Amino acid sequence: MLGAMIHGFILALGLILPLGVQNVFVFNQGAVQSRFRKALPVVITASVCDALLILLAVLGVSVLVLQFVWLKTILFVVGILFLLYMGWLTWKSKPASRESSSSEALGAKKQIAFAASVSLLNPHAILDTIGVIGTGSLQYSGAGKVLFTAACVVVSWLWFTSLAAAGRLTGSLDKSGRIMIALNKVSAVVMWGTALYLLVTLISK
């Protein structure tokens, strides 16, 4: 059973570590919020959405849903459009100073909406979760599968909390706002790059 937990921990960590849309959004919100607690909505939403995707992957529900070609196509198209829009918003965001950057911070409702969107409208992330977590869980049953799943969920919560905290630290040290401007550009490129990848994947199907 300990092996199942370690396996789940390593798989989830490997899946969540790469720079992606979800990660840059959580980090950015941590950086632009005036206090860490104000970034909790994005942390909690991203963590809950990840936990949901993990549960669906382990239970095999997501595989059944994505067997419908029309549903998969809709998911890809909506995901591409959303990422292009988010990339544009992020690119044009230009905090001039620490004080003005706080005005770029999203409120709780928008944090929840955007975090849920970048988590659930990203087909690439969904397919990765199915391929890595879902496939990895097949070798376990009973308590082993529960511990494997729990380890994956815990990694998500710890990671997003740490990411927002790192963003808050970066934001507090960035008095001029230059670091955040650069990070916004990188974030936008990541979002557009993901959208391009999804478009190529959709066309090649």
C-alpha positions, 0 to 999 in steps of 0.5 A: 500500500505504501508503494501505491502512495509513492507511485501516485505521488511521483506520477502526479508530481511529474504530471503537474510540474511542467509549465502549463496554463493552470500553473502560470495562472495560479502563480500570477494570481498569487503574485498580483494579490495583495495578500496570500489569502486573497489568492485562496479562491484560485488555489482551492478551485484549481485543486478541486478541479484537479481532484475531480479530473483525477477521480474521473480518470481513476473511475474511468468515467472520463475515458467513456465521455471522450469516446464521443467524437463530437463532445471531444471536438467541442471541448477542443474548440472551446479550449482553444478559443478560451486559451487565445482569449486568456493569452491576449488578456495576460499579454496586455496586462502591464502593471507599472508598479506594485501598487498598480499591479494589485489593481490587476488582481482578479476578485474571488468570482473571476478567480474561480471562473478562470481557474475552473476554465483553465483546468476543465477546458484544457483537453491537453490536461484532461488527456494527460490525466487520463493517460498518466493517472488513469492508466497508472491506477489500473494496477491497483484495486481496493485500498491500494487504489484509494491510497494511490488516488489520495496521494495524487490529490494531495500532490495537487493541493500542496503544489497549487498552494506552494505555487501561489505562495511563491507567486506572492513572494515574487510579487512582494519583491517586485516593487517596479512591476518589471518581473510581473510584466515579463511573467505575463509575457511568458504566461501569454506565450504558454497559453498561445502555445498550448492553444496552437498545440490543441489546434494541430492535434484537432486538425490532425485527427 
